[in-house]
Amino acid sequence: MIDFLAYTEEFLERFKSTGPGLPTIELPAGLALLKTFQAEFEAASRSRENLVLAEKLFDMPITSYPMLSQVEFDLKKLAQVYAVYAEQADAVRQYGQLLWSELDVSKMVVGTEGVLAKLRTLKHLKLLPVYELVEKDVQASD
């Protein structure tokens, strides 16, 4: 349990120092990092569940792991913002594959406005540095 507690502290520190929420992150790299950290968090959650079961089995006090909870909270917020970015990036990729003669500019503008509207619904996350990066990226493709 002590090893796992140390791991959660290291995980949170690594998440803060190299994770997908950094203000200097390139969005494609941030999206990949988000998926990596989500997978690592899922594995850590399974380990935590196993430890809780062992503590219950031996009638020990349940250990809390606040660092893991913090990573979960931050990952959920970042996932919402990156979902908007992923939608926009996918749309841009699809538009890039079209011939000029097939491109419907009005549809493209409406799609971008829709993505911006989705981003605005996340205004409670506006303090995240990634929010601003995504907003700039979406507006740049408008």
C-alpha positions as a Python dict, from the first residue, in 0.01 Angstrom:
ca = {
    (1, 'M'): (0, 0, 0),
    (2, 'I'): (285, 236, 76),
    (3, 'D'): (433, 162, -266),
    (4, 'F'): (101, 238, -431),
    (5, 'L'): (67, 563, -238),
    (6, 'A'): (415, 665, -357),
    (7, 'Y'): (316, 566, -711),
    (8, 'T'): (5, 787, -696),
    (9, 'E'): (215, 1082, -578),
    (10, 'E'): (459, 1026, -865),
    (11, 'F'): (171, 982, -1111),
    (12, 'L'): (13, 1313, -1008),
    (13, 'E'): (348, 1493, -1029),
    (14, 'R'): (418, 1348, -1374),
    (15, 'F'): (66, 1439, -1485),
    (16, 'K'): (116, 1800, -1375),
    (17, 'S'): (466, 1836, -1520),
    (18, 'T'): (436, 1646, -1850),
    (19, 'G'): (64, 1584, -1896),
    (20, 'P'): (-190, 1697, -2156),
    (21, 'G'): (-295, 2008, -1964),
    (22, 'L'): (23, 2209, -2010),
    (23, 'P'): (-20, 2554, -2169),
    (24, 'T'): (269, 2487, -2410),
    (25, 'I'): (140, 2153, -2540),
    (26, 'E'): (85, 2087, -2908),
    (27, 'L'): (-278, 1976, -2933),
    (28, 'P'): (-217, 1653, -3132),
    (29, 'A'): (49, 1549, -2882),
    (30, 'G'): (-179, 1650, -2596),
    (31, 'L'): (-458, 1431, -2730),
    (32, 'A'): (-219, 1135, -2748),
    (33, 'L'): (-93, 1208, -2396),
    (34, 'L'): (-450, 1228, -2270),
    (35, 'K'): (-518, 878, -2397),
    (36, 'T'): (-193, 751, -2242),
    (37, 'F'): (-271, 904, -1903),
    (38, 'Q'): (-631, 777, -1918),
    (39, 'A'): (-505, 423, -1976),
    (40, 'E'): (-255, 453, -1693),
    (41, 'F'): (-526, 592, -1467),
    (42, 'E'): (-754, 299, -1548),
    (43, 'A'): (-477, 56, -1452),
    (44, 'A'): (-412, 246, -1130),
    (45, 'S'): (-785, 244, -1049),
    (46, 'R'): (-794, -133, -1086),
    (47, 'S'): (-497, -160, -850),
    (48, 'R'): (-669, 71, -603),
    (49, 'E'): (-984, -144, -616),
    (50, 'N'): (-777, -455, -545),
    (51, 'L'): (-611, -285, -248),
    (52, 'V'): (-949, -175, -111),
    (53, 'L'): (-1078, -531, -139),
    (54, 'A'): (-772, -659, 47),
    (55, 'E'): (-818, -395, 319),
    (56, 'K'): (-1182, -496, 359),
    (57, 'L'): (-1090, -864, 368),
    (58, 'F'): (-850, -808, 655),
    (59, 'D'): (-1081, -555, 824),
    (60, 'M'): (-824, -277, 785),
    (61, 'P'): (-908, 92, 749),
    (62, 'I'): (-960, 188, 386),
    (63, 'T'): (-675, 398, 252),
    (64, 'S'): (-768, 701, 47),
    (65, 'Y'): (-561, 807, -250),
    (66, 'P'): (-630, 1180, -299),
    (67, 'M'): (-361, 1213, -567),
    (68, 'L'): (-537, 955, -781),
    (69, 'S'): (-867, 1135, -728),
    (70, 'Q'): (-705, 1461, -840),
    (71, 'V'): (-574, 1300, -1158),
    (72, 'E'): (-920, 1156, -1227),
    (73, 'F'): (-1085, 1496, -1177),
    (74, 'D'): (-835, 1672, -1404),
    (75, 'L'): (-852, 1399, -1670),
    (76, 'K'): (-1230, 1431, -1690),
    (77, 'K'): (-1207, 1808, -1744),
    (78, 'L'): (-933, 1777, -2005),
    (79, 'A'): (-1119, 1497, -2185),
    (80, 'Q'): (-1416, 1728, -2240),
    (81, 'V'): (-1200, 1997, -2401),
    (82, 'Y'): (-994, 1751, -2605),
    (83, 'A'): (-1315, 1589, -2733),
    (84, 'V'): (-1405, 1920, -2897),
    (85, 'Y'): (-1055, 1945, -3042),
    (86, 'A'): (-1071, 1587, -3173),
    (87, 'E'): (-1404, 1660, -3342),
    (88, 'Q'): (-1262, 1971, -3510),
    (89, 'A'): (-940, 1796, -3613),
    (90, 'D'): (-1141, 1511, -3765),
    (91, 'A'): (-1360, 1756, -3957),
    (92, 'V'): (-1054, 1941, -4089),
    (93, 'R'): (-897, 1612, -4195),
    (94, 'Q'): (-1215, 1514, -4380),
    (95, 'Y'): (-1237, 1853, -4551),
    (96, 'G'): (-873, 1820, -4652),
    (97, 'Q'): (-949, 1497, -4837),
    (98, 'L'): (-1221, 1655, -5051),
    (99, 'L'): (-1167, 1791, -5397),
    (100, 'W'): (-1213, 2166, -5425),
    (101, 'S'): (-1514, 2109, -5648),
    (102, 'E'): (-1678, 1895, -5377),
    (103, 'L'): (-1612, 2135, -5091),
    (104, 'D'): (-1922, 2300, -4946),
    (105, 'V'): (-1789, 2610, -4771),
    (106, 'S'): (-2118, 2692, -4601),
    (107, 'K'): (-2133, 2342, -4453),
    (108, 'M'): (-1776, 2382, -4334),
    (109, 'V'): (-1856, 2717, -4167),
    (110, 'V'): (-2168, 2575, -4000),
    (111, 'G'): (-1964, 2279, -3874),
    (112, 'T'): (-1698, 2507, -3728),
    (113, 'E'): (-1963, 2725, -3564),
    (114, 'G'): (-2114, 2410, -3414),
    (115, 'V'): (-1779, 2309, -3269),
    (116, 'L'): (-1732, 2660, -3126),
    (117, 'A'): (-2079, 2637, -2971),
    (118, 'K'): (-1984, 2306, -2807),
    (119, 'L'): (-1668, 2465, -2676),
    (120, 'R'): (-1868, 2757, -2533),
    (121, 'T'): (-2085, 2511, -2340),
    (122, 'L'): (-1764, 2419, -2157),
    (123, 'K'): (-1707, 2777, -2041),
    (124, 'H'): (-1670, 2645, -1684),
    (125, 'L'): (-1342, 2495, -1808),
    (126, 'K'): (-1219, 2820, -1960),
    (127, 'L'): (-944, 2852, -1699),
    (128, 'L'): (-772, 2544, -1839),
    (129, 'P'): (-480, 2648, -2060),
    (130, 'V'): (-582, 2382, -2313),
    (131, 'Y'): (-925, 2545, -2351),
    (132, 'E'): (-764, 2856, -2494),
    (133, 'L'): (-543, 2649, -2725),
    (134, 'V'): (-844, 2460, -2859),
    (135, 'E'): (-1043, 2779, -2898),
    (136, 'K'): (-762, 2938, -3102),
    (137, 'D'): (-726, 2623, -3313),
    (138, 'V'): (-1097, 2609, -3394),
    (139, 'Q'): (-1115, 2979, -3472),
    (140, 'A'): (-808, 2951, -3696),
    (141, 'S'): (-985, 2695, -3912),
    (142, 'D'): (-1296, 2912, -3938),
}
